[in-house]
Amino acid sequence: MPEPSRLLPLSGGAHGTARSPMTCLYRCGNACDHPVPNQTDNEYLGDLINTGLSRRGLMRAGALGALVLGVSSAVEAAVPGGAAVAAPTVGAAKPAPGTGELTFKPIPPNKLDTVIVPNGYDHAVVIRWGDEVVPGAPDFDPYNQTAAAQSRQFGYNNDFVAVVPLDRDYRRALLVVNHEYTNEDLMFPGFTTLDALTPEQRRISLAAHGLSVVEIERVDGTGGWQVVRRGSRRYNRRVTALATKFQLTGPAAGSPLLRTTADPTGTTVIGTLNNCAGGVTPWGTILSGEENFNQYFVGGDAAAAAGADTRARLDRYGITTSTRYPSGNRKWDLVDPRFDLALNPNEANRFGWIVELDPFDPDSRPRKHTALGRFKHEGATAILSKAGHAVLYMGDDERFDYLYKFVSSKPMKKGDPASARRHNLTLLESGTLYVAKFGFTSTVDGTGALPADGGFNGTGQWIPLARDGVSLVPGRTIEDVLIFTRQAGDAVGATKLDRPEDVEANPLTGKVYAALTNNTNRGVGSNPGVDEANPRVRNRHGHVIEITEDGDDNAAETFTWDLFLVCGDPADPAGEVTWFAGYDKTKVSPISCPDNVAFDRFGNLWISTDGNALGSNDGLFAVPLEGPERGHVKQFLTVPLGAETCGPALTGDGRSVFVAVQHPGEITGASFDKPASTWPDGNYARPAVVASWRLDGRAVGA
């Protein structure tokens, strides 16, 4: 029998947050230790003192505010064998948001190696790394793992979570999960160094990336969920970086910049990498964002020798051009030459896209949509405009990078299920891609204190980059704009932000919420200084921006904005200024490093955190957006030691909330054999998805 694991003591953080250096190494290739990729001299928000846009960004705290837009309560998504999917739709019947009151008692910050939920709630693991996904997968055995087994089992480091109903009563559903990255230290018994990995272990890591689709069902007599173990389980599927084929769509598909020796047409890509957040479309498909793909490639130094333009493109995306093997590289080129840019200089261009997956057709080929642009996508979420066009919001998760929006050329079709579904599956192949430029009139002092007008607020515009296959950036081709979208944003003067991650529109109001996780480089050295939308030097705790599209239409090209939250602990002895939409700061839960957001059926905002810089475990928080409780942040859940809270996802009936517990025990010095966390099973750490529910069966939260 293997020797029992021994728990490792905790060790320090990195980069001004609680994130471990081990996480920095494996998740993003130590991005914070490299120069900021955005070296342009674009004006940042501190320069935009008067943009000429009409200003109407007054604070709306404590009031219902603008006209409630609403959602369609049962838009048919033409799902084969499935139920109606609630589609965020502007202009339909307008159910009012709830009172905003959250009834649970907030849990205190802690450093416990378990999941903690409020009194009156329970929780349970739904699925964990290595559990069966594809029927017939072998039992998980980390001591005898193979790539073939991992390709049929639940992948590693679960991130985005979607729960798509299979019936109107929410008795059965599809759970769709991203697997962002691998940590070989914590995966393989006897691990020593990345250089010592065997070829099979490298293939296992490739297979542990990607997505999982698995049927789940409610547990009788509780609000919990479990994986379906009986019946056909016909939807269950693994999508991997090892072997799954993807189709490129849209204006850049087939471009010479996307062609390789293995794919001379430039239309078929093997695998998806570093899938972070995502969304469910109104027509029932899943969107997944490819984020820190840059870290997987080697040979950037040789590829950059082709010329200054190539070097600039690689540097702008964080692909190392100074050495063959950057720190933390898994050396997948030793088992697959497509990861060697010296041999395949275009392969990296085939990653960094938004992926669309049809969870109801396990035989369908997932697609990468070039019309949505290429950058480090945190994710993408969709809402319908007043005219029924799909509107997607996307953040580029990098210090001083940009916020984007896409509006489809064609509206979503309803009616005949088969015809509508064929049409709707083409919506993301053509449309207009925008990048955001913010403006304001007030100045800030760098402490986070409110401007003289009593709020962080202003105006903004969406600058079009491409429309229906035509470049709108002077001097740049459509392929250049879509494949090197960061440089297109540079060229039009987009606004530099503090790591825009998840961006989602509230289905009840249409207002958009962007989580800016942190940026400890803000105002340091030659980096951009503070401004009204990034009001703190060395921004450790992050903030949340609220955007109201003009005309209350998500397809608008201008907007107003305010900072809904400036995160941190109001009682922090360091004295960092915080803001909770004007709510009494003595009554809120401290919150640090907002990452992913979601909405419950009452329109409240749920926020998961990543890298809590306040010294406690990451968690899940809820906060009302309207009414007298607007800004009253309450902590609902904490995750185990070293873990990040991902997801979250609330079921349409409001009775369950799902979170992905990512990288438990990911603390420098930990290993599979000497874990820093033994969650969830008491032996070694395993990333897992957890569901929580109220014991009285009522809606979670409110």
Secondary structure as UniProt FT lines:
FT   TURN            15..16
FT   HELIX           21..28
FT   HELIX           31..33
FT   HELIX           45..47
FT   TURN            61..62
FT   TURN            73..74
FT   TURN            80..81
FT   TURN            90..91
FT   TURN            119..120
FT   STRAND          121..128
FT   TURN            129..130
FT   TURN            135..136
FT   HELIX           142..144
FT   HELIX           147..150
FT   TURN            151..152
FT   STRAND          158..165
FT   TURN            168..169
FT   STRAND          172..179
FT   HELIX           184..187
FT   TURN            189..190
FT   HELIX           194..196
FT   HELIX           199..208
FT   STRAND          210..218
FT   TURN            220..221
FT   STRAND          225..227
FT   TURN            234..235
FT   STRAND          237..239
FT   TURN            241..243
FT   STRAND          245..249
FT   TURN            251..254
FT   HELIX           256..258
FT   TURN            264..265
FT   STRAND          268..270
FT   STRAND          275..280
FT   TURN            282..283
FT   STRAND          286..290
FT   HELIX           293..296
FT   HELIX           300..304
FT   TURN            305..306
FT   HELIX           308..316
FT   TURN            317..318
FT   TURN            327..328
FT   HELIX           332..334
FT   HELIX           337..339
FT   TURN            341..343
FT   TURN            345..346
FT   HELIX           347..350
FT   STRAND          354..357
FT   TURN            359..360
FT   TURN            362..363
FT   STRAND          367..369
FT   HELIX           370..372
FT   STRAND          381..384
FT   TURN            386..387
FT   STRAND          389..396
FT   STRAND          399..401
FT   STRAND          403..411
FT   HELIX           417..424
FT   TURN            425..426
FT   HELIX           427..429
FT   STRAND          431..439
FT   TURN            452..453
FT   STRAND          457..467
FT   TURN            468..469
FT   STRAND          470..471
FT   TURN            474..475
FT   HELIX           478..483
FT   HELIX           485..491
FT   TURN            492..493
FT   STRAND          497..498
FT   STRAND          500..505
FT   TURN            507..509
FT   STRAND          512..516
FT   TURN            520..523
FT   TURN            525..526
FT   TURN            532..533
FT   TURN            537..538
FT   STRAND          543..549
FT   HELIX           550..552
FT   TURN            554..555
FT   STRAND          558..566
FT   TURN            570..571
FT   TURN            573..574
FT   STRAND          579..580
FT   TURN            581..582
FT   HELIX           585..587
FT   STRAND          594..599
FT   TURN            601..602
FT   STRAND          605..609
FT   TURN            613..614
FT   STRAND          619..623
FT   TURN            628..631
FT   STRAND          634..638
FT   TURN            641..642
FT   STRAND          644..650
FT   TURN            652..653
FT   STRAND          656..662
FT   TURN            664..665
FT   TURN            668..669
FT   STRAND          688..694
FT   TURN            695..696
//
